[in-house]
C-alpha cells in the first residue's frame, strides 16, 4: 500500500461503533464540509479540460469516462443522464467500468487489476484523436484506468483524470489532472464517501458546462430534454407558454407535435408555426 495515499490514511474519528446515531451523522457531515473547498481548488483544471473537450466535440469528438467500482459507476451515471437531459445521442458521453455492465451492481473480482482491458474496450469504439478519455480513480493508481490513459495518450488522444491523491501515477498519464484532495475518509478507506462526492460534483460540472456551450440549454432551461414522462411534458409545456405566450393546450400540442421545446422555439422564430 502506498503510504502517501491520503485516501487510505486513518480516519480522523475513532471508536465509530461507540458513537450515537446523532454523533455519527454530525461527524460525517463535518467531513463532508471539506469536499466543496477541495473541488473549488480544482476549478482552473476543470476549466482547462472542458475547453479542450469542447473544441473536440464541436468537430465530432466524444467523451469517455473510465473507472472501477464507485468511480466507474459515477462515470456511467453521469454519461447515462446526458441524453435524456440534453437530447443528445448515447454515443456522445460514454462511461466504461472495469468488469463491464455487470460490475455496475456487483463487484467483479480483479477486473480493475487488468492494465490492458480499458484500452481494449476503448478500441471497440474506434477511439480517435478527436475523442477525450477521462480516468476516474480515488487512489490514482487503478491499473484498468492507468493502462487505458497511458495508451490513449500514446495514440494522441486528450486525457484527463479525476483523483483524490496528489502526484499519482494516473495524474502522470493525464494531460489535465484534476486532484480533489478531500482528506481521509470517515470510515478509513471508504472512498464512496467524500472522494465519491467530489467526483460526482466534478463530473456534473464537466458535462453540464459542455452541454450549455454546445447550445443544448436556452436561458437556464433544458429545451432539448427528451419527453419521456408526463412531468417532463408538463415542464416543456410551461416553457413554451412562458416563451411564446400560448395557452396550455396549444403549447402542449405543439410540444408533442415537434418533439422538443427547442424545436417549437425554432419554428416560432422562423415563423413556421
C-alpha positions as CSV (number, residue, x, y, z in Angstrom):
1,X,0.0,0.0,0.0
2,X,1.2,3.5,-0.9
3,X,1.9,5.2,2.5
4,X,1.5,8.6,0.8
5,X,-2.1,7.7,-0.2
6,X,-4.3,10.3,1.6
7,X,-7.4,8.2,0.8
8,X,-6.0,5.3,2.7
9,X,-5.0,7.2,5.8
10,X,-6.7,6.5,9.1
11,X,-9.9,8.3,9.7
12,X,-9.7,11.4,12.0
13,X,-12.5,9.8,14.0
14,X,-12.1,6.7,16.1
15,X,-14.4,4.3,18.0
16,X,-17.2,4.9,15.5
17,X,-19.3,2.0,16.9
18,X,-19.4,3.8,20.2
19,X,-21.0,6.9,18.8
20,X,-24.7,7.6,18.9
21,X,-26.6,7.9,15.6
22,X,-26.6,11.7,16.0
23,X,-22.9,11.8,16.6
24,X,-22.3,9.7,13.6
25,X,-24.4,11.9,11.4
26,X,-22.8,15.2,12.7
27,X,-19.3,13.8,12.3
28,X,-19.9,12.5,8.8
29,X,-21.3,15.9,7.9
30,X,-18.3,17.6,9.3
31,X,-16.1,15.6,7.0
32,X,-18.4,16.3,4.0
33,X,-17.9,20.0,4.5
34,X,-14.3,19.6,3.3
35,X,-15.5,18.5,-0.1
36,X,-16.6,21.8,-1.5
37,X,-13.3,23.7,-0.8
38,X,-11.4,20.8,-2.3
39,X,-13.5,20.9,-5.5
40,X,-13.3,24.7,-5.7
41,X,-9.5,24.5,-5.8
42,X,-9.7,22.3,-8.9
43,X,-11.8,24.7,-11.0
44,X,-8.9,26.0,-13.0
45,X,-8.0,22.5,-14.1
46,X,-11.7,21.6,-14.8
47,X,-11.9,24.8,-17.0
48,X,-8.8,23.7,-18.9
49,X,-10.2,20.3,-19.5
50,X,-13.6,21.4,-20.6
51,X,-12.2,24.0,-23.0
52,X,-10.2,21.3,-24.7
53,X,-13.0,18.7,-24.8
54,X,-15.3,21.4,-26.2
55,X,-13.0,22.1,-29.2
56,X,-13.0,18.4,-30.0
57,X,-16.7,17.8,-29.5
58,X,-17.5,20.6,-32.0
59,X,-15.6,18.6,-34.5
60,X,-17.4,15.3,-33.7
61,X,-15.4,14.1,-30.7
62,X,-16.7,12.1,-27.8
63,X,-16.0,11.9,-24.1
64,X,-15.2,8.6,-22.4
65,X,-15.1,8.0,-18.7
66,X,-13.2,5.0,-17.3
67,X,-13.3,3.8,-13.7
68,X,-13.6,0.8,-11.4
69,X,-16.0,0.4,-8.5
70,X,-17.6,3.6,-7.2
71,X,-15.6,5.7,-9.6
72,X,-16.7,3.6,-12.6
73,X,-20.4,3.7,-11.5
74,X,-20.3,7.5,-11.1
75,X,-18.9,7.9,-14.7
76,X,-21.7,5.7,-16.0
77,X,-24.3,7.6,-14.0
78,X,-23.2,10.9,-15.4
79,X,-22.9,9.6,-19.0
80,X,-26.4,7.9,-18.9
81,X,-28.1,11.1,-17.7
82,X,-26.8,13.3,-20.6
83,X,-29.1,12.0,-23.4
84,X,-32.4,12.4,-21.7
85,X,-31.5,15.8,-20.1
86,X,-30.0,17.4,-23.2
87,X,-31.4,15.4,-26.1
88,X,-28.0,14.2,-27.5
89,X,-27.2,10.6,-28.5
90,X,-25.9,8.0,-26.1
91,X,-22.7,7.9,-28.1
92,X,-21.5,11.4,-27.1
93,X,-20.6,10.7,-23.5
94,X,-19.7,7.1,-22.7
95,X,-19.0,5.5,-19.4
96,X,-16.9,2.3,-19.0
97,X,-16.4,0.3,-15.8
98,X,-13.9,-2.4,-15.1
99,X,-15.7,-5.7,-15.3
100,X,-18.4,-4.5,-17.7
101,X,-22.0,-3.7,-17.1
102,X,-22.5,-6.5,-14.5
103,X,-20.0,-4.6,-12.3
104,X,-22.4,-1.7,-12.0
105,X,-24.4,-3.7,-9.4
106,X,-21.8,-6.3,-8.2
107,X,-18.1,-6.2,-7.8
108,X,-16.2,-8.2,-10.4
109,X,-13.1,-9.7,-8.8
110,X,-9.7,-8.5,-10.1
111,X,-11.2,-6.7,-13.1
112,X,-9.6,-3.4,-12.1
113,X,-6.2,-5.0,-11.9
114,X,-6.1,-5.7,-15.7
115,X,-4.0,-3.0,-17.3
116,X,-4.9,-3.9,-20.9
117,X,-8.7,-4.2,-20.5
118,X,-9.5,-0.5,-20.5
119,X,-7.7,0.3,-23.7
120,X,-9.1,-2.8,-25.4
121,X,-12.6,-1.6,-24.6
122,X,-11.9,1.9,-25.9
123,X,-10.6,0.4,-29.2
124,X,-14.1,-1.3,-29.7
125,X,-15.4,2.3,-30.1
126,X,-12.9,3.2,-32.8
127,X,-11.5,5.8,-30.5
128,X,-9.6,8.6,-32.3
129,X,-7.7,11.9,-31.6
130,X,-11.0,13.9,-31.6
131,X,-12.1,12.0,-28.5
132,X,-11.2,12.5,-24.9
133,X,-10.6,9.9,-22.2
134,X,-11.1,10.9,-18.5
135,X,-10.0,8.3,-15.9
136,X,-11.7,8.4,-12.5
137,X,-9.9,6.8,-9.5
138,X,-9.8,8.0,-5.9
139,X,-6.5,6.2,-5.4
140,X,-5.0,7.4,-8.7
141,X,-3.4,4.0,-9.3
142,X,-6.1,1.7,-10.6
143,X,-4.4,-0.4,-13.3
144,X,-7.5,-0.6,-15.5
145,X,-7.6,3.2,-15.7
146,X,-3.9,3.9,-15.7
147,X,-3.3,1.5,-18.6
148,X,-6.1,3.0,-20.7
149,X,-4.9,6.5,-20.2
150,X,-1.3,5.6,-21.0
151,X,-2.3,4.0,-24.3
152,X,-4.7,6.8,-25.2
153,X,-2.0,9.4,-24.7
154,X,0.4,7.4,-26.8
155,X,-2.2,7.5,-29.6
156,X,-2.6,11.2,-29.5
157,X,-5.9,11.3,-27.6
158,X,-6.6,14.0,-24.9
159,X,-6.5,12.5,-21.5
160,X,-7.8,13.8,-18.2
161,X,-8.3,12.4,-14.7
162,X,-10.2,12.9,-11.5
163,X,-8.3,11.7,-8.5
164,X,-8.2,12.2,-4.7
165,X,-4.5,11.8,-4.1
166,X,-1.6,14.1,-5.2
167,X,1.1,13.2,-7.6
168,X,-0.5,9.8,-8.6
169,X,0.6,7.6,-11.4
170,X,-2.8,8.3,-13.1
171,X,-2.1,12.0,-13.0
172,X,1.3,11.4,-14.6
173,X,-0.5,9.9,-17.6
174,X,-3.1,12.7,-17.9
175,X,-2.8,15.8,-19.9
176,X,-5.1,17.5,-17.4
177,X,-5.1,16.2,-13.8
178,X,-7.9,17.2,-11.5
179,X,-6.8,16.4,-8.0
180,X,-9.6,16.9,-5.4
181,X,-7.8,16.4,-2.0
182,X,-10.6,15.8,0.4
183,X,-8.5,14.1,3.1
184,X,-9.0,10.7,5.0
185,X,-12.5,9.2,4.8
186,X,-14.8,9.0,7.9
187,X,-14.6,5.2,7.6
188,X,-10.9,4.6,6.7
189,X,-10.5,3.9,3.0
190,X,-14.2,4.1,2.2
191,X,-13.8,6.3,-0.9
192,X,-17.5,6.0,-1.8
193,X,-17.9,8.9,0.7
194,X,-16.0,12.2,0.4
195,X,-13.9,11.1,-2.6
196,X,-17.0,9.9,-4.5
197,X,-18.9,13.0,-3.6
198,X,-16.1,15.2,-5.0
199,X,-16.0,13.1,-8.2
200,X,-19.8,13.4,-8.7
201,X,-19.6,17.2,-8.3
202,X,-16.7,17.5,-10.8
203,X,-18.5,15.2,-13.4
204,X,-21.6,17.4,-13.1
205,X,-19.5,20.5,-13.8
206,X,-17.8,19.0,-16.8
207,X,-20.8,17.7,-18.7
208,X,-23.2,20.5,-17.7
209,X,-20.8,23.2,-18.9
210,X,-20.1,21.2,-22.1
211,X,-23.8,20.9,-22.9
212,X,-24.5,24.5,-22.3
213,X,-21.6,25.6,-24.5
214,X,-22.8,23.2,-27.2
215,X,-26.2,25.0,-27.3
216,X,-28.3,22.4,-25.5
217,X,-29.7,25.0,-23.0
218,X,-31.6,28.2,-23.6
219,X,-31.5,30.8,-20.7
220,X,-31.5,28.3,-17.9
221,X,-33.9,25.7,-19.4
222,X,-33.4,22.2,-20.7
223,X,-35.0,22.9,-24.0
224,X,-33.7,19.7,-25.6
225,X,-34.8,17.3,-22.9
226,X,-36.4,14.1,-24.0
227,X,-40.2,13.9,-23.3
228,X,-40.0,10.6,-21.5
229,X,-42.8,11.2,-18.9
230,X,-45.7,13.4,-18.1
231,X,-43.6,15.5,-15.7
232,X,-41.2,16.5,-18.5
233,X,-44.1,17.1,-21.0
234,X,-45.7,19.5,-18.4
235,X,-42.3,21.2,-17.8
236,X,-41.8,21.7,-21.5
237,X,-45.4,23.0,-21.9
238,X,-44.7,25.6,-19.3
239,X,-41.5,26.6,-21.0
240,X,-43.3,27.2,-24.3
241,X,-46.1,29.1,-22.6
242,X,-43.6,31.4,-20.9
243,X,-41.5,32.0,-24.1
244,X,-44.3,32.3,-26.7
245,X,-47.4,33.3,-24.7
246,X,-49.6,30.4,-25.9
247,X,-52.2,28.8,-23.7
248,X,-51.5,25.4,-22.1
249,X,-53.5,23.4,-24.7
250,X,-51.7,24.9,-27.7
251,X,-48.3,24.8,-26.0
252,X,-48.7,21.1,-25.2
253,X,-50.0,20.3,-28.7
254,X,-47.0,22.0,-30.4
255,X,-44.5,20.3,-28.0
256,X,-45.8,16.8,-28.7
257,X,-46.0,17.6,-32.5
258,X,-42.4,18.8,-32.8
259,X,-40.8,16.7,-30.1
260,X,-38.9,19.3,-28.0
261,X,-39.1,22.8,-26.6
262,X,-36.2,23.9,-28.8
263,X,-37.9,22.7,-32.0
264,X,-41.0,24.7,-31.2
265,X,-39.0,27.8,-30.4
266,X,-37.0,27.5,-33.6
267,X,-40.3,27.0,-35.6
268,X,-41.7,30.2,-33.9
269,X,-38.5,32.1,-34.6
270,X,-38.7,31.2,-38.3
271,X,-42.5,31.9,-38.3
272,X,-43.2,28.3,-39.3
273,X,-45.9,27.6,-36.7
